[in-house]
């Protein structure tokens, strides 16, 4: 599969390379399920520097005994040199622990000697002690191999679910005191992971760089989608819509594109049609057998078993169906235990609060909740044709809204957005501000030397000015906009730079120095979602 995050891959390689040269910067990679964290790690492992022993262990829901055995195997596989492997390749990942211990006995005698008693601890169910003793074999491995170690724990929060109650405390001590070990952690539970990193792991010299997997680079993803659909005539027109709908989830894209190709091949008509797309969306998301349908079920089915989970599920459904503020949600479901329910949604990464607005950032989950789940919840005996009809009408509506939006200029889209503001408070560009209800929103062209459009919004005694740019913004554009703002009377209470392309860092610094609010593509995507334009 094409690497859809080349900049991230480059950054991870640089971190590993720098560690080998004596600079350690621990790293935590956070992102929703399906955003490509494991894929990035696999790419990193395929190109690992030879002067670093890399211990990679993915965590799952399994027994503590199984996990400790796998971690021991991963440590040995990182340390066994090619001369002990017979064929020059790596030791097979499915080799049992006893076989790996025999492989490593000659070259890693201290490490093997420290590991053998751990098996006894496991058999006696002293799993906590077995885990800490297993971690302590890593410095032995580094000493015997004469090279630093990198410990990669993929989905590290499962340590807690495995019942290792002191796992983060023990891990934190080693993060702080092992300067010759690089720690690289990943998690799909972003909220919980940030809490653990902040409270348990970032001690003294153990600071972590947080890398969040957000939306994909449109140019890179577009090339990949068009390559995947090159055998289907006319399919490329759906590419921008798919990117906006599926967002930061490469796995969602892969599932959707695979089924689209399959249906095209089955029908022996390599031509993109609306019916082909609707059938694909139903098969993967609407149908109970669909991969994404089952994934959405798995994300919500355990919620009702949590304390305040029933209320949380009610709140989630109403957020999916347009309730934006806590007040609005409370008016629909009542205020009893509402705070606890909403907090549970945050902790489970199902919804997030942005200012006063509640958002489901996973648009596929939002789509499933507002169509399939809502319909089944209101009528448990609904038949499949009725369910499918509602689902397809919703998809057509999304497509129509997207087509209508893209038929307008970027400036007109932004004007439409401003016209829908209604006194909500949001957080964008590390700033929190209220979006007032405007009585009038008008545009005017800038000077001939500047591209784009200037926007002036008036309401509630306030004047907002914005420069709306579809092309990348430079420092000169910011300077011209500042000059424009000085000509306004009364003086604008907000100056906003709105760009459909990421800003150059120098231009962003200039904008911030002039006290301008910067809205980039991700910010616009959030606002469009809040106001029903996705």
C-alpha positions in Angstrom: 0.0 0.0 0.0 1.2 3.5 -0.7 2.4 5.4 2.3 -0.2 8.2 2.6 1.8 10.0 5.3 5.3 10.4 3.8 6.2 13.3 6.0 5.4 11.3 9.1 7.4 8.3 7.9 10.4 10.6 7.3 10.0 12.1 10.8 10.0 8.7 12.4 13.1 7.6 10.5 14.9 10.8 11.5 14.0 10.2 15.2 15.4 6.7 15.1 18.5 7.8 13.2 19.1 10.7 15.6 18.8 8.3 18.6 21.6 6.1 17.0 23.7 9.3 17.0 23.2 10.0 20.6 20.0 12.2 20.7 17.0 10.7 22.4 13.5 12.0 21.9 10.8 9.6 23.1 7.7 9.7 20.9 4.0 8.9 21.3 2.0 8.5 18.1 -1.7 9.0 18.7 -4.5 8.6 16.2 -7.9 7.1 15.7 -8.2 3.4 14.7 -7.5 2.9 11.0 -5.4 6.1 10.8 -2.3 4.1 9.9 -0.2 4.0 13.0 0.7 0.3 12.7 1.4 0.7 9.0 3.9 3.5 9.8 5.6 1.3 12.4 5.9 -1.6 9.9 7.5 0.8 7.4 9.9 2.0 10.1 10.8 -1.6 11.0 11.5 -2.5 7.4 14.1 0.3 7.2 15.5 0.2 10.8 19.1 1.3 11.2 21.5 -1.7 11.7 23.2 0.0 14.7 20.0 0.0 16.8 18.3 -3.1 18.4 14.6 -2.5 17.8 12.2 -4.3 20.1 8.7 -4.2 18.6 5.6 -5.6 20.4 2.0 -5.0 19.4 -0.5 -5.3 22.2 -3.9 -7.0 22.0 -6.7 -8.2 24.3 -5.1 -11.5 25.4 -3.9 -13.2 28.6 -1.0 -11.7 30.6 0.9 -15.0 30.1 0.6 -14.7 26.3 1.7 -11.1 26.4 4.8 -11.6 28.5 5.9 -14.5 26.3 5.5 -12.4 23.2 7.5 -9.5 24.7 10.3 -11.9 25.7 10.3 -13.2 22.1 10.4 -9.7 20.7 13.4 -8.8 22.8 15.3 -11.9 21.7 14.4 -11.3 18.0 15.9 -7.8 18.4 19.1 -9.2 19.7 19.8 -12.4 17.8 22.5 -11.5 15.2 22.4 -12.8 11.6 25.3 -15.3 12.3 23.0 -17.2 14.8 20.1 -17.3 12.4 21.5 -19.7 9.9 20.1 -18.1 6.7 21.0 -14.5 7.2 17.4 -13.4 7.6 15.6 -12.7 10.8 14.4 -15.4 13.2 10.8 -16.4 12.3 8.3 -14.4 14.4 6.3 -17.5 15.2 9.2 -19.4 16.8 8.3 -20.5 20.4 10.2 -18.9 23.3 12.2 -22.0 24.1 13.5 -22.2 20.5 14.5 -18.5 20.6 16.3 -19.0 23.9 18.4 -21.8 22.4 19.2 -19.6 19.4 20.3 -16.7 21.6 22.2 -18.7 24.3 25.6 -18.4 22.7 25.4 -14.7 21.7 23.3 -13.3 24.5 24.1 -15.4 27.6 23.3 -12.7 30.2 20.0 -11.9 28.6 19.0 -15.5 28.3 20.0 -16.2 31.9 17.8 -13.3 33.1 14.9 -14.6 31.0 14.8 -18.2 32.2 13.5 -17.4 35.7 10.7 -15.3 34.2 9.1 -18.4 32.8 8.8 -19.7 36.4 7.2 -16.4 37.5 4.7 -16.7 34.7 3.8 -20.3 35.6 3.3 -19.1 39.2 1.0 -16.3 38.0 3.3 -13.6 39.3 2.6 -11.6 36.2 3.5 -8.1 37.5 6.9 -9.3 38.6 7.4 -11.2 35.4 6.6 -8.0 33.4 9.1 -5.8 35.3 11.8 -8.5 35.1 11.1 -8.7 31.3 11.6 -5.0 30.9 14.8 -5.2 32.8 16.3 -7.6 30.2 16.4 -4.8 27.6 19.5 -3.0 29.2 21.2 -6.4 29.3 20.4 -6.9 25.6 21.8 -3.4 24.8 25.0 -4.2 26.8 25.6 -7.6 25.1 24.9 -6.3 21.6 26.9 -3.1 22.2 24.1 -0.9 20.7 21.2 1.2 22.0 17.7 -0.2 22.1 14.4 1.2 20.9 11.3 -0.2 22.6 8.1 0.1 20.4 4.8 -0.7 22.1 2.0 -0.6 19.6 -1.3 0.2 21.5 0.4 0.6 24.8 -2.8 1.3 26.8 -3.6 -2.4 26.6 -1.1 -2.9 29.4 -3.8 -1.6 31.7 -6.5 -3.9 30.2 -4.2 -6.9 30.7 -4.5 -6.4 34.4 -0.9 -5.1 34.9 -2.0 -2.5 37.4 1.5 -1.0 38.0 2.6 -1.2 34.4 2.7 2.5 33.7 4.4 3.2 37.0 7.1 0.6 36.1 7.4 1.8 32.6 7.6 5.4 33.7 10.6 4.7 36.0 12.4 3.1 33.1 11.6 6.0 30.7 13.2 8.3 33.2 16.3 6.3 34.1 17.2 4.5 30.8 18.9 7.1 28.6 20.2 4.4 26.2 16.6 3.2 25.4 14.3 5.1 23.1 10.6 4.6 23.8 8.1 4.8 21.0 4.4 4.3 21.9 1.2 4.3 20.0 -2.5 4.4 20.9 -5.9 4.7 19.3 -7.4 6.0 22.6 -6.2 9.5 22.2 -7.8 11.1 25.3 -6.7 8.3 27.7 -3.2 8.1 26.2 -2.6 11.8 26.7 -3.7 11.5 30.3 -1.4 8.5 31.0 1.5 10.2 29.2 1.0 13.4 31.2 0.5 11.8 34.6 2.5 8.6 34.6 5.3 8.7 31.9 6.6 12.2 31.3 8.9 12.3 34.3 12.1 14.4 34.5 14.1 13.3 31.5 11.3 11.2 29.9 9.5 13.8 27.9 7.5 12.5 24.9 7.0 14.2 21.6 3.3 13.8 20.8 2.5 13.1 17.1 -1.2 13.1 16.2 -2.4 11.5 13.0 -4.9 14.0 11.6 -6.3 14.4 8.1 -4.4 13.1 5.1 -2.5 15.3 2.8 -5.1 15.8 0.0 -2.5 15.7 -2.9 -0.9 12.4 -1.8 -4.2 10.8 -1.0 -5.7 11.9 -4.4 -2.9 10.3 -6.3 -3.4 7.1 -4.5 -7.2 7.0 -4.9 -7.0 7.7 -8.6 -4.4 5.0 -9.0 -6.7 2.5 -7.1 -9.7 3.4 -9.3 -7.8 3.8 -12.6 -9.8 0.8 -14.1 -13.2 2.4 -13.5 -14.1 5.2 -16.0 -15.3 8.4 -14.3 -14.5 7.2 -10.8 -12.0 10.0 -10.2 -14.8 12.5 -9.7 -15.7 10.9 -6.4 -12.1 11.4 -5.0 -12.6 14.8 -3.3 -15.8 13.7 -1.7 -14.3 10.5 -0.4 -11.4 12.5 1.2 -13.8 14.9 2.9 -16.1 12.1 4.1 -13.5 9.6 5.2 -11.0 12.1 6.6 -8.0 10.8 8.5 -8.8 7.1 8.1 -6.7 5.4 5.4 -8.3 2.1 6.4 -11.8 3.4 5.7 -10.6 4.5 2.2 -9.0 1.1 1.6 -12.2 -0.8 2.5 -14.3 1.5 0.4 -12.1 1.4 -2.7 -11.6 -2.4 -2.5 -15.4 -3.0 -2.5 -15.9 -0.4 -5.3 -13.4 -2.3 -7.5 -15.0 -5.7 -6.6 -18.5 -4.5 -7.6 -17.3 -3.0 -10.8 -15.6 -6.3 -11.7 -18.7 -8.3 -10.7 -20.9 -6.2 -12.9 -18.4 -6.2 -15.7 -19.1 -2.5 -16.3 -16.0 -0.5 -15.5 -18.0 2.7 -15.4 -18.6 4.8 -12.3 -22.3 5.4 -11.6 -24.4 6.6 -8.7 -25.9 3.2 -8.2 -22.4 1.6 -8.0 -21.4 4.1 -5.3 -24.6 3.6 -3.3 -24.2 -0.1 -3.5 -20.6 0.1 -2.3 -21.6 2.4 0.6 -24.4 0.1 1.6 -22.2 -3.0 1.4 -19.4 -1.7 3.7 -21.4 0.6 6.0 -25.1 0.0 5.8 -25.4 -3.8 5.6 -25.0 -5.7 8.9 -22.3 -7.8 7.2 -20.3 -4.7 6.1 -16.8 -4.2 7.5 -17.3 -0.6 8.5 -20.8 -1.4 9.9 -19.4 -4.0 12.2 -16.6 -1.6 13.2 -19.1 1.1 14.2 -21.1 -1.5 16.2 -17.9 -2.5 18.0 -17.2 1.2 18.9 -20.6 1.7 20.5 -21.8 -1.7 21.8 -19.8 -1.6 25.0 -21.0 1.9 25.9 -24.3 0.8 27.5 -22.4 -1.4 30.0 -20.4 1.6 31.4 -21.6 3.7 34.2 -23.8 6.5 32.6 -23.3 4.6 29.4 -27.0 4.5 28.4 -27.2 8.3 28.7 -23.9 8.6 26.8 -25.3 6.6 23.9 -28.4 8.8 23.9 -26.3 11.9 23.8 -24.1 10.5 21.1 -27.1 9.8 18.8 -28.4 13.3 19.3 -25.0 14.8 18.5 -24.9 12.7 15.4 -28.3 14.1 14.5 -27.3 17.8 14.9 -27.3 18.7 18.6 -24.3 20.9 19.0 -24.3 22.4 22.5 -24.7 20.9 26.0 -27.9 22.9 26.4 -29.4 21.5 23.2 -28.4 17.9 24.1 -29.9 18.4 27.6 -33.2 19.8 26.1 -33.5 16.6 24.1 -32.6 13.9 26.6 -32.8 15.7 30.0 -30.0 16.9 32.3 -29.8 14.0 34.7 -26.2 12.5 34.7 -25.6 14.5 31.5 -22.1 15.7 32.5 -20.9 12.2 33.3 -22.4 10.9 30.0 -20.6 13.5 27.9 -17.3 12.9 29.8 -17.6 9.2 29.0 -17.9 10.1 25.3 -14.7 12.1 25.5 -12.9 9.4 27.4 -14.0 6.8 24.8 -12.9 9.1 21.9 -16.5 9.0 20.5 -17.1 12.8 20.7 -15.1 15.8 21.6 -16.0 19.2 22.9 -14.8 22.2 20.9 -15.6 25.3 22.8 -19.3 25.0 23.5 -19.8 22.6 20.6 -19.9 18.9 20.6 -18.4 17.1 17.6 -18.2 13.5 16.3 -14.9 13.8 14.4 -15.3 10.3 12.8 -17.7 11.2 9.9 -18.3 7.5 9.0 -19.4 6.8 12.6 -21.6 9.9 12.5 -23.2 8.8 9.3 -23.9 5.3 10.6 -25.4 6.7 13.9 -27.7 9.2 12.2 -29.0 6.7 9.6 -28.7 3.0 10.5 -28.5 3.1 14.3 -31.1 5.9 14.7 -33.6 4.0 12.5 -33.0 0.7 14.3 -33.3 2.4 17.7 -36.6 4.0 16.9 -38.0 0.8 15.3 -36.2 -2.4 16.2 -38.3 -4.3 13.7 -37.6 -2.1 10.7 -37.2 -4.1 7.5 -34.0 -4.0 5.4 -35.5 -2.2 2.4 -36.7 0.7 4.6 -33.4 0.9 6.4 -31.5 0.9 3.1 -33.8 3.6 1.6 -33.1 5.9 4.5 -29.4 5.2 4.3 -29.2 5.9 0.6 -31.2 9.1 0.9 -28.7 10.3 3.5 -25.7 9.5 1.2 -27.4 11.3 -1.7 -28.0 14.3 0.5 -24.3 14.3 1.5 -23.3 14.1 -2.1 -25.7 16.8 -3.2 -24.5 19.2 -0.5 -20.9 18.5 -1.5 -21.7 19.1 -5.1 -23.5 22.3 -4.4 -20.7 23.6 -2.2 -18.1 22.8 -4.8 -20.2 24.5 -7.5 -19.7 27.8 -5.6 -16.4 29.6 -5.2 -14.4 29.1 -2.1 -15.2 32.7 -1.0 -19.0 32.0 -1.4 -18.6 28.8 0.7 -17.0 30.8 3.5 -19.8 33.5 3.2 -22.4 30.7 3.6 -20.6 29.5 6.6 -20.5 32.9 8.3 -24.2 33.3 7.6 -24.9 30.2 9.8 -23.0 31.3 12.9 -25.3 31.5 15.9 -23.3 32.5 19.0 -21.5 29.2 19.5 -18.0 29.2 21.0 -15.3 27.2 19.3 -11.6 26.5 19.6 -9.6 26.9 16.4 -5.9 27.7 15.9 -5.3 27.3 19.7 -7.7 30.1 20.3 -11.2 30.0 21.7 -13.8 32.5 20.4 -17.5 33.0 20.0 -19.0 32.9 16.5 -21.6 35.7 16.6 -24.8 35.8 14.6 -24.1 38.2 11.8 -26.8 40.4 10.2 -24.8 41.1 7.1 -21.8 39.4 5.4 -20.3 40.9 2.2 -17.2 40.4 0.1 -15.0 42.7 -1.8 -12.0 42.1 -4.0 -8.6 43.2 -2.7 -6.1 45.4 -4.5 -5.0 44.2 -7.9 -1.7 43.1 -6.4 -3.4 40.6 -4.1 -5.4 37.5 -5.0 -8.3 36.1 -3.1 -11.3 37.9 -1.5 -11.8 40.2 1.5 -14.9 39.5 3.7 -16.6 41.9 6.1 -19.2 40.6 8.6 -21.4 42.9 10.7 -23.6 41.9 13.6 -24.3 42.5 17.3 -22.2 45.7 17.1 -19.2 43.8 15.9 -17.2 44.0 12.7 -15.1 41.0 11.5 -12.7 41.1 8.6 -11.3 38.1 6.8 -9.0 37.4 3.9 -10.2 34.3 2.1 -7.5 32.6 0.0 -7.7 29.4 -2.0 -4.0 29.5 -2.8 -1.1 29.3 -0.3 -0.7 32.5 1.6 2.6 34.4 1.9 3.8 37.2 4.1 3.0 39.9 1.6 -0.7 38.7 1.5 -0.8 39.1 5.3 0.7 42.6 5.1 -1.9 43.7 2.5 -4.7 42.3 4.7 -3.4 44.2 7.7 -3.4 47.4 5.6 -7.0 46.7 4.6 -8.1 46.2 8.2 -6.7 49.6 9.2 -9.0 51.2 6.7 -12.1 49.8 8.3 -14.3 51.9 10.6 -15.1 50.9 13.2 -11.9 48.9 13.8 -12.5 45.2 13.3 -12.9 43.2 16.5 -11.6 40.1 14.7 -9.1 39.7 11.9 -9.2 36.2 10.3 -6.9 34.6 7.8 -8.9 31.8 6.0 -6.9 29.5 3.7 -7.9 26.4 1.7 -4.2 25.4 1.8 -1.9 25.0 4.9 -0.1 28.2 5.7 3.7 28.6 5.4 5.1 28.8 8.9 6.6 32.3 8.3 3.3 33.6 7.0 1.6 32.1 10.1 4.0 33.8 12.4 3.4 37.1 10.7 -0.3 36.6 11.1 -0.1 35.8 14.7 2.1 38.7 15.4 -0.7 40.9 13.9 -3.2 39.2 16.3 -5.0 37.4 13.5 -7.0 34.2 13.9 -5.8 31.7 11.3 -8.3 29.1 9.9 -6.6 26.4 7.9 -8.2 23.4 6.0 -8.7 21.3 9.2 -10.4 24.2 11.0 -12.7 24.8 8.0 -13.5 21.1 7.9 -14.5 21.2 11.5 -16.7 24.3 11.0 -18.3 22.8 7.9 -19.2 19.7 9.9 -20.6 21.7 12.8 -22.9 23.6 10.4 -24.0 20.7 8.3 -21.9 21.3 5.2 -20.0 18.0 5.1 
